[in-house]
Amino acid sequence: MPPGDPEKPLLLIGTGSGLAPLYGIIQDALHQGHKGPISLFHGSSHPEGLYLADELQSLSARYDHCSYTPAVSRALSTTSATLGRANEIALSTHTRLSGWRVYLCGHPEMVHTTKKKAFLAGAAMREIHADPFSFVKPPSTAVAAPSLP
């Protein structure tokens, strides 16, 4: 986490494995004595993709200034998460982001869209840290079947 104001609110939004770096940022912030609000939103298509949920629930219970919102976008119902996309839920919860530091990790479309919306909601571009996780299809390693005589 970049050094700075320990009172600055932090908004962290991740999808899929984009949670991993955000979890590290939260741990680092708390280790450094960060006192400002920390809001984490993690999204997955299905509840099974919400890893570290127990740890994050414990963290938000232990620290009053930390909140964790798990979100699922493709389930019909769930008792363990909010239905919807993490970025949309986050931006409807935090509509004014002036003075906030924003971290975005995960699906490239989510990161790019949310970066623009966070800026339009007042976050300074220098305070928006984005890491889109690009996916590359591995080359085909199929071996051609031998021809029959």
PASEBA-1860 file (N, C-alpha, C; in nm, 3 decimals):
! residues 149
1> MPPGDPEK> 0.085/-0.117/0.000/0.000/0.000/0.000/0.089/0.123/0.000 ~ 0.061/0.220/-0.087/0.142/0.341/-0.087/0.132/0.415/0.046 ~ 0.242/0.474/0.092/0.234/0.549/0.216/0.143/0.669/0.199 ~ 0.087/0.712/0.308/-0.001/0.828/0.298/-0.082/0.844/0.424 ~ -0.187/0.914/0.410/-0.276/0.947/0.520/-0.341/0.821/0.578 ~ -0.313/0.789/0.705/-0.372/0.669/0.765/-0.522/0.683/0.793 ~ -0.577/0.802/0.769/-0.721/0.824/0.786/-0.796/0.817/0.653 ~ -0.723/0.810/0.542/-0.784/0.810/0.409/-0.870/0.684/0.392
9> PLLLIGTG> -0.994/0.700/0.348/-1.079/0.583/0.324/-1.027/0.502/0.205 ~ -1.038/0.371/0.217/-0.993/0.280/0.112/-1.112/0.200/0.060 ~ -1.126/0.196/-0.071/-1.227/0.115/-0.136/-1.155/0.012/-0.221 ~ -1.180/-0.116/-0.194/-1.115/-0.224/-0.265/-1.222/-0.310/-0.331 ~ -1.208/-0.330/-0.463/-1.306/-0.409/-0.538/-1.229/-0.511/-0.621 ~ -1.265/-0.638/-0.603/-1.199/-0.743/-0.678/-1.296/-0.849/-0.724 ~ -1.260/-0.913/-0.833/-1.337/-1.026/-0.881/-1.244/-1.146/-0.893 ~ -1.298/-1.264/-0.863/-1.221/-1.387/-0.874/-1.093/-1.381/-0.794
17> SGLAPLYG> -0.982/-1.419/-0.858/-0.854/-1.421/-0.789/-0.799/-1.280/-0.766 ~ -0.871/-1.178/-0.813/-0.833/-1.040/-0.783/-0.842/-1.007/-0.636 ~ -0.903/-1.095/-0.558/-0.909/-1.074/-0.413/-0.771/-1.085/-0.350 ~ -0.684/-1.172/-0.400/-0.555/-1.199/-0.336/-0.472/-1.072/-0.310 ~ -0.446/-0.988/-0.411/-0.368/-0.868/-0.381/-0.442/-0.770/-0.289 ~ -0.574/-0.766/-0.299/-0.651/-0.676/-0.211/-0.642/-0.721/-0.066 ~ -0.644/-0.851/-0.043/-0.628/-0.905/0.092/-0.493/-0.864/0.149 ~ -0.390/-0.869/0.066/-0.257/-0.825/0.110/-0.255/-0.676/0.143
25> IIQDALHQ> -0.323/-0.595/0.064/-0.330/-0.451/0.089/-0.398/-0.424/0.223 ~ -0.507/-0.494/0.250/-0.577/-0.476/0.378/-0.488/-0.515/0.494 ~ -0.422/-0.630/0.484/-0.335/-0.675/0.593/-0.223/-0.574/0.616 ~ -0.164/-0.522/0.507/-0.057/-0.424/0.519/-0.108/-0.294/0.582 ~ -0.225/-0.249/0.539/-0.283/-0.126/0.594/-0.306/-0.140/0.744 ~ -0.365/-0.251/0.785/-0.391/-0.272/0.928/-0.261/-0.285/1.007 ~ -0.162/-0.351/0.948/-0.032/-0.365/1.014/0.034/-0.228/1.035 ~ 0.012/-0.137/0.940/0.069/-0.002/0.949/-0.017/0.091/1.035
33> GHKGPISL> -0.128/0.040/1.092/-0.211/0.121/1.180/-0.312/0.208/1.109 ~ -0.352/0.169/0.989/-0.451/0.248/0.916/-0.580/0.259/0.999 ~ -0.633/0.380/1.010/-0.752/0.405/1.093/-0.875/0.444/1.012 ~ -0.856/0.485/0.886/-0.969/0.525/0.803/-1.053/0.405/0.762 ~ -1.172/0.430/0.711/-1.259/0.320/0.667/-1.194/0.238/0.556 ~ -1.213/0.108/0.564/-1.166/0.015/0.462/-1.288/-0.067/0.419 ~ -1.325/-0.054/0.292/-1.442/-0.127/0.239/-1.396/-0.220/0.128 ~ -1.416/-0.349/0.149/-1.379/-0.450/0.050/-1.503/-0.514/-0.009
41> FHGSSHPE> -1.508/-0.521/-0.142/-1.614/-0.588/-0.214/-1.548/-0.694/-0.302 ~ -1.589/-0.819/-0.284/-1.533/-0.928/-0.365/-1.645/-0.996/-0.440 ~ -1.628/-1.011/-0.571/-1.730/-1.071/-0.654/-1.687/-1.200/-0.719 ~ -1.785/-1.286/-0.737/-1.766/-1.412/-0.807/-1.897/-1.446/-0.878 ~ -1.888/-1.530/-0.978/-2.010/-1.573/-1.047/-2.098/-1.655/-0.955 ~ -2.033/-1.739/-0.874/-2.105/-1.832/-0.787/-2.047/-1.829/-0.645 ~ -2.125/-1.864/-0.545/-2.077/-1.859/-0.406/-1.949/-1.938/-0.382 ~ -1.928/-2.047/-0.456/-1.808/-2.128/-0.437/-1.679/-2.051/-0.467
49> GLYLADEL> -1.689/-1.945/-0.544/-1.572/-1.866/-0.580/-1.534/-1.760/-0.477 ~ -1.609/-1.751/-0.370/-1.581/-1.650/-0.266/-1.487/-1.709/-0.162 ~ -1.360/-1.717/-0.197/-1.262/-1.774/-0.104/-1.220/-1.670/0.000 ~ -1.164/-1.715/0.108/-1.122/-1.632/0.222/-1.239/-1.562/0.291 ~ -1.360/-1.607/0.263/-1.479/-1.540/0.319/-1.479/-1.543/0.472 ~ -1.445/-1.657/0.532/-1.444/-1.665/0.679/-1.340/-1.571/0.738 ~ -1.222/-1.567/0.678/-1.116/-1.479/0.727/-1.157/-1.332/0.716 ~ -1.221/-1.298/0.605/-1.262/-1.159/0.585/-1.378/-1.120/0.675
57> QSLSARYD> -1.469/-1.212/0.702/-1.577/-1.186/0.797/-1.517/-1.162/0.936 ~ -1.419/-1.244/0.975/-1.352/-1.227/1.104/-1.280/-1.093/1.112 ~ -1.214/-1.056/1.004/-1.142/-0.929/1.000/-1.238/-0.812/1.018 ~ -1.351/-0.817/0.948/-1.446/-0.706/0.960/-1.514/-0.704/1.097 ~ -1.524/-0.820/1.161/-1.580/-0.823/1.298/-1.477/-0.770/1.399 ~ -1.351/-0.793/1.372/-1.244/-0.752/1.464/-1.214/-0.602/1.455 ~ -1.224/-0.546/1.335/-1.192/-0.404/1.314/-1.319/-0.330/1.272 ~ -1.363/-0.237/1.356/-1.486/-0.162/1.329/-1.481/-0.082/1.199
65> HCSYTPAV> -1.362/-0.040/1.159/-1.350/0.044/1.039/-1.334/-0.038/0.910 ~ -1.342/-0.170/0.920/-1.332/-0.258/0.802/-1.468/-0.321/0.772 ~ -1.502/-0.325/0.644/-1.624/-0.396/0.604/-1.591/-0.485/0.485 ~ -1.662/-0.596/0.480/-1.644/-0.695/0.373/-1.781/-0.729/0.315 ~ -1.794/-0.715/0.183/-1.918/-0.748/0.116/-1.890/-0.848/0.005 ~ -1.929/-0.974/0.026/-1.917/-1.072/-0.082/-2.036/-1.057/-0.176 ~ -2.012/-1.078/-0.305/-2.119/-1.063/-0.404/-2.111/-1.175/-0.506 ~ -2.227/-1.225/-0.546/-2.233/-1.325/-0.653/-2.326/-1.274/-0.763
73> SRALSTTS> -2.282/-1.293/-0.887/-2.356/-1.235/-0.998/-2.443/-1.333/-1.075 ~ -2.422/-1.463/-1.058/-2.499/-1.557/-1.139/-2.586/-1.653/-1.058 ~ -2.585/-1.644/-0.929/-2.668/-1.731/-0.847/-2.811/-1.676/-0.843 ~ -2.906/-1.764/-0.833/-3.046/-1.721/-0.822/-3.077/-1.673/-0.681 ~ -3.012/-1.734/-0.583/-3.028/-1.692/-0.444/-2.907/-1.741/-0.364 ~ -2.880/-1.674/-0.254/-2.770/-1.712/-0.166/-2.792/-1.648/-0.030 ~ -2.749/-1.717/0.072/-2.757/-1.660/0.206/-2.622/-1.607/0.251 ~ -2.516/-1.637/0.174/-2.381/-1.598/0.216/-2.327/-1.475/0.145
81> ATLGRANE> -2.403/-1.419/0.051/-2.351/-1.305/-0.026/-2.466/-1.219/-0.077 ~ -2.429/-1.100/-0.122/-2.524/-1.010/-0.186/-2.534/-1.049/-0.333 ~ -2.653/-1.048/-0.386/-2.670/-1.078/-0.528/-2.639/-0.955/-0.612 ~ -2.555/-0.973/-0.713/-2.518/-0.864/-0.801/-2.369/-0.862/-0.826 ~ -2.325/-0.765/-0.902/-2.183/-0.749/-0.933/-2.116/-0.664/-0.825 ~ -2.000/-0.708/-0.783/-1.929/-0.641/-0.673/-1.906/-0.493/-0.701 ~ -1.866/-0.459/-0.823/-1.837/-0.319/-0.853/-1.963/-0.233/-0.850 ~ -2.074/-0.287/-0.899/-2.199/-0.210/-0.897/-2.249/-0.191/-0.755
89> IALSTHTR> -2.236/-0.294/-0.673/-2.277/-0.283/-0.533/-2.189/-0.182/-0.460 ~ -2.058/-0.189/-0.486/-1.964/-0.096/-0.421/-1.994/0.049/-0.458 ~ -2.017/0.074/-0.586/-2.040/0.212/-0.629/-2.178/0.264/-0.593 ~ -2.272/0.174/-0.568/-2.402/0.222/-0.519/-2.396/0.244/-0.368 ~ -2.303/0.179/-0.301/-2.283/0.200/-0.157/-2.201/0.326/-0.131 ~ -2.099/0.347/-0.213/-2.009/0.462/-0.200/-2.024/0.547/-0.326 ~ -2.113/0.643/-0.321/-2.145/0.722/-0.439/-2.054/0.843/-0.458 ~ -1.988/0.885/-0.352/-1.896/1.000/-0.360/-1.759/0.955/-0.313
97> LSGWRVYL> -1.663/0.956/-0.405/-1.531/0.900/-0.375/-1.421/1.005/-0.367 ~ -1.456/1.131/-0.357/-1.355/1.234/-0.340/-1.282/1.209/-0.208 ~ -1.149/1.203/-0.215/-1.068/1.178/-0.096/-1.044/1.031/-0.067 ~ -1.098/0.943/-0.148/-1.079/0.799/-0.129/-0.961/0.749/-0.213 ~ -0.899/0.643/-0.167/-0.803/0.568/-0.246/-0.875/0.441/-0.290 ~ -0.870/0.411/-0.419/-0.946/0.300/-0.477/-0.850/0.197/-0.537 ~ -0.874/0.069/-0.506/-0.796/-0.041/-0.561/-0.890/-0.135/-0.635 ~ -0.854/-0.169/-0.759/-0.937/-0.255/-0.842/-0.851/-0.369/-0.898
105> CGHPEMVH> -0.897/-0.493/-0.881/-0.824/-0.609/-0.932/-0.921/-0.713/-0.985 ~ -0.887/-0.771/-1.097/-0.969/-0.880/-1.148/-0.998/-0.867/-1.296 ~ -1.119/-0.905/-1.333/-1.160/-0.909/-1.472/-1.136/-0.774/-1.539 ~ -1.070/-0.773/-1.656/-1.035/-0.646/-1.721/-1.153/-0.553/-1.746 ~ -1.266/-0.606/-1.789/-1.382/-0.521/-1.816/-1.430/-0.453/-1.688 ~ -1.435/-0.529/-1.577/-1.477/-0.472/-1.449/-1.380/-0.361/-1.407 ~ -1.250/-0.389/-1.418/-1.149/-0.292/-1.374/-1.159/-0.163/-1.456 ~ -1.165/-0.174/-1.587/-1.169/-0.054/-1.672/-1.298/0.026/-1.652
113> TTKKKAFL> -1.410/-0.042/-1.645/-1.539/0.026/-1.624/-1.543/0.094/-1.488 ~ -1.498/0.023/-1.386/-1.505/0.076/-1.250/-1.407/0.191/-1.230 ~ -1.293/0.184/-1.296/-1.196/0.293/-1.287/-1.259/0.423/-1.338 ~ -1.327/0.415/-1.451/-1.393/0.532/-1.507/-1.503/0.582/-1.413 ~ -1.585/0.490/-1.362/-1.695/0.529/-1.275/-1.645/0.585/-1.142 ~ -1.535/0.532/-1.090/-1.478/0.585/-0.966/-1.428/0.728/-0.987 ~ -1.365/0.753/-1.102/-1.321/0.888/-1.135/-1.440/0.982/-1.144 ~ -1.546/0.939/-1.212/-1.665/1.022/-1.225/-1.735/1.045/-1.091
121> AGAAMREI> -1.711/0.953/-0.995/-1.768/0.969/-0.861/-1.679/1.055/-0.771 ~ -1.569/1.107/-0.827/-1.487/1.202/-0.752/-1.350/1.155/-0.710 ~ -1.316/1.028/-0.733/-1.182/0.981/-0.696/-1.079/1.043/-0.790 ~ -0.968/1.089/-0.733/-0.861/1.143/-0.815/-0.794/1.029/-0.892 ~ -0.760/1.052/-1.017/-0.700/0.946/-1.099/-0.573/0.889/-1.034 ~ -0.496/0.973/-0.966/-0.374/0.926/-0.901/-0.403/0.838/-0.779 ~ -0.528/0.839/-0.733/-0.569/0.758/-0.618/-0.642/0.630/-0.659 ~ -0.650/0.605/-0.790/-0.713/0.483/-0.839/-0.603/0.390/-0.889
129> HADPFSFV> -0.589/0.277/-0.824/-0.487/0.178/-0.858/-0.557/0.057/-0.918 ~ -0.526/0.028/-1.044/-0.600/-0.075/-1.117/-0.506/-0.184/-1.168 ~ -0.550/-0.308/-1.152/-0.473/-0.423/-1.199/-0.569/-0.520/-1.269 ~ -0.590/-0.498/-1.400/-0.677/-0.592/-1.473/-0.603/-0.723/-1.496 ~ -0.670/-0.833/-1.469/-0.612/-0.965/-1.488/-0.649/-1.013/-1.628 ~ -0.555/-1.002/-1.720/-0.579/-1.045/-1.857/-0.566/-1.196/-1.868 ~ -0.647/-1.253/-1.951/-0.647/-1.397/-1.970/-0.595/-1.427/-2.110 ~ -0.503/-1.520/-2.117/-0.448/-1.560/-2.245/-0.477/-1.708/-2.264
137> KPPSTAVA> -0.535/-1.740/-2.378/-0.566/-1.879/-2.408/-0.435/-1.950/-2.441 ~ -0.406/-2.061/-2.372/-0.281/-2.131/-2.400/-0.284/-2.190/-2.541 ~ -0.166/-2.201/-2.602/-0.163/-2.257/-2.737/-0.207/-2.403/-2.735 ~ -0.264/-2.445/-2.844/-0.309/-2.582/-2.855/-0.188/-2.674/-2.861 ~ -0.193/-2.780/-2.782/-0.084/-2.878/-2.782/-0.134/-3.012/-2.831 ~ -0.244/-3.009/-2.902/-0.302/-3.133/-2.953/-0.208/-3.195/-3.056 ~ -0.197/-3.325/-3.051/-0.114/-3.399/-3.145/-0.208/-3.461/-3.249 ~ -0.172/-3.446/-3.373/-0.256/-3.501/-3.479/-0.257/-3.654/-3.472
145> APSLP> -0.371/-3.711/-3.492/-0.383/-3.857/-3.492/-0.314/-3.913/-3.616 ~ -0.248/-4.026/-3.599/-0.181/-4.085/-3.716/-0.284/-4.127/-3.820 ~ -0.249/-4.114/-3.945/-0.341/-4.154/-4.051/-0.342/-4.306/-4.065 ~ -0.455/-4.357/-4.100/-0.471/-4.501/-4.117/-0.430/-4.541/-4.258 ~ -0.366/-4.660/-4.272/-0.325/-4.704/-4.406/-0.442/-4.739/-4.494
END
